[in-house]
Amino acid sequence: MPAQKRALYASPNGDRWYLARESETGRLFVRHKANVPSGGQVTDIDIGAFLSEGREHPEHQALLHLIGTLVQSDRQRILWRSRRFRVPHQSRSQ
């Protein structure tokens, strides 16, 4: 079964990067598809190895941004749940 993928970044020269996941194993990785003039080769890169290459490139920034939005999304869900199920504070003075 093919990997599920989400577009991360497309460079001006036509290279494309995706966050990908193998359906059978759940393994996450970055898939790079080179532009046609470069041969269009597809390379799968472990996320750790990809990020260790450098963080100044736009494709690295795109992955870090995506990870950040996932963390932010989780934080928002937690805050929403805590407000929804919060027991109102009752005053002890009678």
N, C-alpha and C positions, 0 to 999 in steps of 0.2 A: 504494500500500500504506500502511495507517495506521502511525503512529509507535508504537514500543514505548514503554511507560512504566512507571515505578515510583512508587508513592505516596510522597510526602515528608511532607506535613502536611495535616491537615484542621482548619480553625479551628472554634471553637464556633458561628460564624454560618453555617457550611455551605460556605465557600470551601474549595477543594482545590487543592493544588499537587503536581505530578508532575515527576520527572526523566524527560525523554523523549529518544528517539533516532530519527531518520529512518532507516528501513531502507536506502533507496537510497543516501543520501549519507553516513550515519554522523554527521550533525550532531547535537550534543547541545544541549539547551535545557531551560528550565523551562516547563512548561505550567500556566497558572493557569485554573481553572474557577470562575467566580463563582457564588455561591449563587443559587437560583431567584428569590427576591425581587428580587435585583439584575439579573435577566435571564439568568443562566446563561451569560454570554458566556465564550468560551474565548480566551485570549491566550497566544501563544508568546513567550517572552522569552529572549534570549541569556544564557547563564550569567554572563558578565562584567557585563552590564548589570544582571542580577538582583542579584548580590552587591554591586554599587556603590550600589544603592538604600539599603543599610543592613544591618548585621549583627545588630541588636538584636531583630529580629522573629523569632518562632518558626519561620516557614517558611525563613528564611535559616539559622538555627541547624540546622534539620533537614538542609539540603543540606550544610552544613559538616561535620556529624556523619557523614553518609553518605560524603563524600569521605575523612574521617579513617579510617573503618572500612576503606575500600578500601586505603589506604596501610598501615594496621596489618596487614591481611590479607597484603599483599605482603611486608612485613617478616617476618611469621611463616613464610611459605613459604620465604623465603630462609634464615632461621635453621634451619628444619627440614632443608632440602637440605644446608646446610653441615655440620650434625651427622651427617647420614646418610652423607655421602660423605667425611668427614674421615678422613685416614690417621692411625692411632695414632702418637703420638710415641714414637720408639725412643731409648732411653738409649745414649749413646756409651761409657759405662764398661763394660768387659768383664772 
